[in-house]
Amino acid sequence: MTLIKNKTARRNYKIRETYEAGIKLKGYEVKSLRAKEGSLKGAYVAARGGEAWLIEAHIPAFQPANAPDDYDPNRTRKLLLHQYEIDEIAAHEREGGIAIIPLAVYNKHGRIKVEVAVGKGKKKHDKRKDIKERDLKRETERTLKRKYQR
């Protein structure tokens, strides 16, 4: 069950590869995510010191009055991946023009998971091409639907 999504990620990036990662959270962050609160807008993943980190993801406390006074909703959170996956992400990070972004946060068997993608930024003409293809496909489906309804 998807809890929060990065809605602009697939529009702005051509996705090459995806990974499923666990995430280290505090209890009030888990409750907040299960209530579908939070945002991945502007968030990214970085590999530092042999570990992967989710940076700038906004996850508010479930009950702000009960959260610690020094709680930062945009704090850096550790991602739980296999070492070979972290090494692959670090190799992609060293390439130029590559972004490592979170696509979604979801619940899987009672655990919170993050879908992390390696993507290359799209240019404006690529975005226009995608829109054109989507519109053409939609129009074709409408035409076929009308043809077979008669």
C-alpha positions in Angstrom: 0.0 0.0 0.0 1.6 3.3 -1.1 1.8 5.9 1.6 3.4 8.8 -0.2 4.6 9.3 -3.7 7.1 11.6 -5.5 4.6 12.7 -8.2 7.1 14.7 -10.3 9.9 12.1 -10.4 8.7 10.1 -13.4 7.9 13.3 -15.3 11.3 14.9 -14.7 13.6 11.8 -14.8 14.0 8.8 -17.1 14.2 5.9 -14.6 17.1 3.5 -15.3 17.0 1.2 -12.2 15.0 0.9 -9.0 15.9 -0.4 -5.5 13.7 -1.3 -2.5 15.2 0.0 0.8 14.1 -0.1 4.4 14.3 3.1 6.3 15.3 3.9 9.9 12.5 5.9 11.5 11.3 7.0 14.9 7.9 5.8 16.2 6.1 9.0 15.6 7.4 9.2 12.1 6.0 5.7 11.3 2.6 6.8 12.6 2.7 9.9 10.5 3.6 7.9 7.4 0.8 5.4 8.0 -1.6 8.4 8.2 -0.2 9.3 4.7 1.5 12.5 5.8 4.8 13.6 4.4 6.4 14.6 1.2 9.2 13.5 -1.1 9.3 16.7 -3.1 13.0 17.8 -3.4 14.2 14.6 -1.6 17.3 12.7 -2.9 19.5 9.8 -1.9 23.2 10.0 -1.2 25.8 7.3 -0.5 28.3 8.5 2.2 30.7 6.4 4.2 29.4 3.1 3.0 25.8 3.9 3.9 22.9 5.3 2.0 20.9 8.4 3.3 17.6 9.9 2.4 18.0 13.6 2.5 15.4 16.4 2.6 12.3 14.1 2.9 9.7 15.9 4.9 8.1 13.6 7.5 6.3 15.5 10.2 5.7 14.1 13.7 2.4 12.3 14.2 1.4 14.5 17.2 3.6 17.6 17.1 2.8 18.4 20.8 4.3 15.0 21.9 7.4 15.2 19.6 10.7 16.3 21.1 11.4 20.0 21.0 14.4 19.6 18.7 12.6 17.4 16.2 13.4 18.3 12.5 10.9 16.9 10.0 13.5 17.3 7.2 16.3 15.4 9.0 18.6 12.9 7.1 17.4 9.3 7.5 19.4 6.2 7.0 18.3 3.7 4.3 18.8 0.0 4.8 20.2 -1.6 1.8 22.6 -4.5 1.0 26.3 -3.3 0.7 26.4 -4.2 -3.0 23.3 -2.0 -3.6 25.0 0.9 -1.8 28.1 0.4 -3.9 26.0 0.5 -7.1 24.3 3.7 -5.9 27.7 5.2 -5.1 28.9 4.3 -8.6 25.9 5.9 -10.2 26.4 9.0 -8.0 29.9 9.4 -9.4 28.5 9.5 -13.0 27.6 12.9 -14.3 24.0 13.9 -14.8 22.5 11.1 -12.7 20.1 11.6 -9.9 19.2 9.1 -7.2 15.7 9.9 -6.0 13.0 8.3 -3.9 9.8 7.4 -5.9 7.5 6.2 -3.1 7.2 5.2 0.5 5.0 2.2 1.1 4.0 -0.5 3.6 5.1 -4.1 2.9 4.3 -6.8 5.4 4.1 -4.2 8.3 7.4 -2.6 7.4 8.0 0.8 5.8 9.9 0.6 2.6 11.2 3.3 0.2 11.5 2.8 -3.6 14.7 4.4 -4.7 15.4 5.1 -8.4 18.4 6.0 -10.4 17.4 8.4 -13.1 18.7 10.8 -15.7 17.1 14.2 -16.0 14.8 14.7 -19.0 15.1 17.6 -21.3 12.0 19.7 -22.3 11.7 18.0 -25.7 11.7 14.6 -24.0 8.8 15.6 -21.7 6.9 16.9 -24.7 7.5 13.7 -26.5 6.1 11.7 -23.6 3.0 13.8 -23.4 2.4 13.4 -27.1 2.8 9.6 -26.9 0.4 9.5 -23.9 -2.2 11.6 -25.7 -1.9 9.5 -28.9 -2.3 6.2 -26.9 -5.4 7.6 -25.1 -6.9 8.7 -28.4 -6.3 5.3 -29.9 -8.0 3.6 -27.0 -11.0 5.9 -27.2 -11.3 5.2 -31.0 -11.1 1.4 -30.4 -13.6 1.6 -27.6 -16.1 3.5 -29.7 -15.6 1.1 -32.7 -16.3 -2.0 -30.6 -19.3 -0.6 -28.7 -21.3 -0.3 -31.9 
